Amino acid sequence: MNITAMYFSPNGNTKKIVYTIANKIDENFKSIDFTPPENRNNEYKFRSEDLLVIGVPVYAGRVPNILIKFLDKIKGENSIAVPVVVYGNRNYDDALIELKNILENNGFCAIAGGAFIAQHAFSKILAKNRPDSEDLAKAKDFGKQIYDKLSTSHEFKSIKVNGFTPVREYYKPRDRAGNFINILKVKPKTKAEMCNNCGICVSACPMGSISKENPSDITGICIKCCACEKKCPTGAKYFDDEGYLYHKTELELEYTRRAEPEIFI
């Protein structure tokens, strides 16, 4: 069986989980990174002898809406898939079942699935340094269980995962009075005196929204992956929107418990 690891991973955490799982199934796996916007222009086709391990980060409890059209370009032909979602310690809500349903509507059979935890995109302290050694050990074990399943059977059924169908609305952050905090149009700013025009933020943006000529100029949408902020070597990128900062602080205060990976096989 041909193993392919496929992922959207602006900060590298989803890639780390997907690679760990795929490597335990077969060290000779292939990989497809659909984080760069140009890699989402193609259609990808898989056959019956293919196994796809595919991972996306969780945005507001769902598959990121900017990926929906692209995911419909991933086609299977009685192919096997392992959907994986990675979230920032709050909850994955309906993201896993949503990804599973998308794949199965496109010709795949999901024989396993998993939800793992990574440091929250917004924060430096929420799920800090995750996925850690414990998370990766569980990802390795998950990969071993998938390998054993493939080795002992040739007929597979779709597994059940947590979540609702139809999927619920995207999670909406609210203040303590219950008012909705809209951060959809929030974009990062740049401390011009600290920016050395290295271009790292330009290449890091999965939406291609940062101007190469002027990194202070956000020319397209921002999905708040914070890759530009976290990868900037001089700390020039930052967010100052009050609603965004309030929401980040509330997440850090409310979700201090250690969420654990959940696997379904």
C-alpha positions in Angstrom: 0.0 0.0 0.0 1.2 3.5 -0.9 1.2 5.9 2.1 0.9 9.6 1.6 1.0 12.2 4.4 -0.8 15.4 3.5 -1.2 18.5 5.7 -1.9 22.2 6.1 0.5 23.4 8.8 1.4 27.1 9.0 3.3 26.6 12.2 4.6 23.1 11.6 2.6 21.3 14.4 0.1 19.5 12.2 2.9 18.4 10.0 4.8 16.9 13.0 1.7 14.9 14.0 0.9 13.6 10.5 4.5 12.7 9.8 4.8 10.8 13.1 1.7 8.8 12.3 2.6 8.1 8.7 6.2 7.1 9.5 5.0 4.5 12.0 2.8 3.0 9.2 5.6 3.0 6.6 8.9 4.9 6.7 8.8 5.3 2.9 5.7 7.5 2.9 5.3 10.4 0.5 4.3 13.8 1.6 2.2 16.7 0.2 2.2 20.1 1.9 -0.8 22.1 0.9 0.1 25.0 3.2 1.5 27.2 0.4 -1.3 28.7 -1.6 0.1 27.6 -4.9 -0.2 23.9 -3.8 -3.9 24.3 -3.4 -4.5 24.9 -7.1 -4.0 21.2 -8.0 -6.4 18.3 -7.8 -5.0 15.2 -6.1 -6.2 11.7 -7.0 -5.7 8.5 -5.0 -6.4 4.9 -6.0 -7.6 1.8 -4.1 -4.0 0.8 -3.1 -3.4 4.2 -1.5 -3.7 5.3 2.1 -3.9 9.0 2.8 -3.1 10.4 6.3 -4.4 13.9 6.1 -4.2 16.6 8.8 -5.6 20.1 9.3 -5.6 22.5 12.2 -8.9 23.2 14.0 -10.3 26.7 13.5 -13.3 27.6 15.7 -14.1 23.9 16.2 -14.2 23.2 12.5 -12.1 22.5 9.4 -10.8 25.9 8.3 -13.4 27.3 5.9 -10.6 28.5 3.5 -9.7 24.8 3.0 -13.2 23.5 2.1 -13.0 24.1 -1.7 -9.5 22.7 -1.8 -10.4 19.5 0.1 -13.0 18.8 -2.5 -10.2 18.6 -5.0 -8.8 15.5 -3.2 -10.4 12.5 -4.8 -10.3 8.9 -3.9 -11.2 5.7 -5.8 -12.1 3.3 -3.0 -9.1 4.7 -1.2 -8.3 4.5 2.5 -7.9 7.6 4.7 -7.0 8.6 8.2 -8.3 12.1 9.0 -6.4 14.0 11.7 -7.2 17.3 13.3 -5.0 19.4 15.6 -6.4 22.0 18.1 -5.1 24.5 20.6 -6.3 22.9 23.8 -9.9 24.3 23.7 -11.8 21.6 21.8 -12.0 20.1 18.3 -15.8 20.2 18.4 -17.0 18.9 14.9 -13.7 19.3 13.0 -12.8 15.6 12.9 -16.2 14.4 11.8 -16.3 17.2 9.2 -13.0 16.2 7.7 -14.0 12.6 7.7 -17.3 13.3 5.9 -15.5 15.4 3.3 -13.1 12.6 2.5 -15.9 10.0 2.4 -18.0 12.1 0.1 -14.9 12.2 -2.2 -14.4 8.4 -2.5 -12.4 7.5 0.7 -13.1 5.2 3.5 -11.9 6.5 6.9 -10.6 3.5 8.8 -9.2 5.6 11.7 -9.1 9.1 12.9 -7.5 11.3 15.6 -7.6 14.6 17.3 -4.3 15.9 18.7 -3.2 19.0 20.6 -0.7 21.7 19.7 0.3 25.1 21.1 -2.5 27.5 20.3 -1.8 29.8 17.3 -2.8 32.9 19.2 -0.8 32.2 22.3 2.7 31.6 23.6 1.5 29.8 26.8 -1.7 27.9 25.8 -0.6 24.3 25.3 3.0 25.6 25.2 5.5 23.3 23.5 2.9 20.9 22.3 2.9 18.5 20.7 5.4 17.2 23.3 7.0 13.8 23.8 3.8 12.4 25.3 1.8 13.5 22.3 4.2 12.2 19.8 4.4 8.8 21.7 0.6 8.6 21.3 0.9 9.5 17.6 3.4 6.7 17.2 1.2 4.3 18.9 -1.8 5.4 16.8 0.3 4.8 13.7 1.3 1.3 15.0 -2.4 0.5 15.5 -3.2 1.5 12.0 -0.3 -0.6 10.7 -1.7 -3.6 12.6 -5.1 -3.0 11.3 -3.9 -2.9 7.7 -1.8 -6.1 8.3 -4.7 -8.2 9.7 -7.6 -7.2 7.4 -8.3 -6.4 3.8 -11.9 -5.3 4.2 -12.5 -2.0 6.1 -15.5 -0.2 7.3 -15.9 3.5 8.1 -15.1 4.2 11.8 -17.2 6.4 14.0 -15.7 9.6 15.5 -17.0 12.2 17.9 -19.0 15.1 16.5 -22.3 16.0 15.0 -23.8 15.6 11.5 -24.8 18.1 10.2 -21.9 19.9 11.8 -22.6 22.8 14.1 -21.8 26.4 13.5 -18.2 27.7 14.0 -17.4 28.5 17.6 -17.9 32.2 18.3 -15.8 33.9 20.9 -17.8 36.1 23.3 -17.1 38.5 26.1 -18.3 37.9 29.7 -21.6 39.6 28.9 -22.2 37.1 26.1 -21.6 39.5 23.3 -20.0 38.1 20.1 -16.4 39.2 19.5 -15.8 39.4 15.7 -12.1 39.0 14.9 -12.6 37.9 11.2 -11.2 41.0 9.8 -8.3 41.4 12.3 -4.9 41.6 10.7 -1.4 41.8 12.1 0.5 45.0 12.2 4.2 45.7 11.7 6.7 47.7 13.8 8.4 49.4 10.9 11.5 50.2 12.9 12.0 46.5 13.7 11.3 45.1 10.2 14.4 44.2 8.2 12.5 43.1 5.1 13.9 39.5 5.4 10.8 38.1 3.7 10.2 35.3 6.2 6.7 36.5 6.9 5.9 36.7 3.2 6.7 33.0 2.6 5.2 31.9 6.0 1.7 33.3 5.2 -0.5 30.4 3.9 -2.8 32.9 2.2 -0.1 34.8 0.3 -1.5 37.9 1.8 1.7 39.7 2.8 3.2 42.1 0.3 6.8 41.1 -0.7 7.6 44.8 -1.5 6.1 46.1 1.7 5.6 43.4 4.5 3.5 45.9 6.5 0.9 45.7 3.7 -1.6 42.8 4.2 -3.1 42.5 0.7 -5.5 39.6 1.4 -7.4 37.8 4.1 -5.7 36.8 7.4 -6.7 33.6 9.0 -4.9 34.3 12.3 -2.6 31.3 12.0 0.0 33.8 13.5 2.8 32.1 11.5 4.1 35.6 10.5 4.2 36.7 14.1 5.8 33.6 15.5 8.4 33.2 12.7 9.5 36.9 12.6 13.1 36.9 13.7 12.9 40.5 15.0 9.5 40.4 16.6 8.2 43.1 14.2 4.8 41.4 13.7 2.1 41.9 16.3 -1.7 42.1 16.9 -3.3 44.9 18.9 -7.0 44.5 18.2 -8.8 44.7 21.6 -11.3 41.9 20.8 -8.6 39.6 19.6 -6.4 40.2 22.6 -9.4 39.7 25.0 -10.3 36.4 23.3 -6.7 35.2 23.5 -6.5 36.1 27.2 -9.8 34.4 27.9 -8.6 31.2 26.2 -5.5 31.2 28.2 -7.4 31.6 31.5 -10.2 29.1 30.8 -8.3 26.2 29.2 -5.4 25.6 31.5 -6.2 21.9 31.8 -4.1 19.5 29.7 -6.3 18.2 26.9 -5.3 14.7 25.7 -5.3 13.2 22.2 -8.3 11.1 21.2 -8.1 8.4 18.6 -10.7 6.3 16.9 -9.8 3.0 15.2 
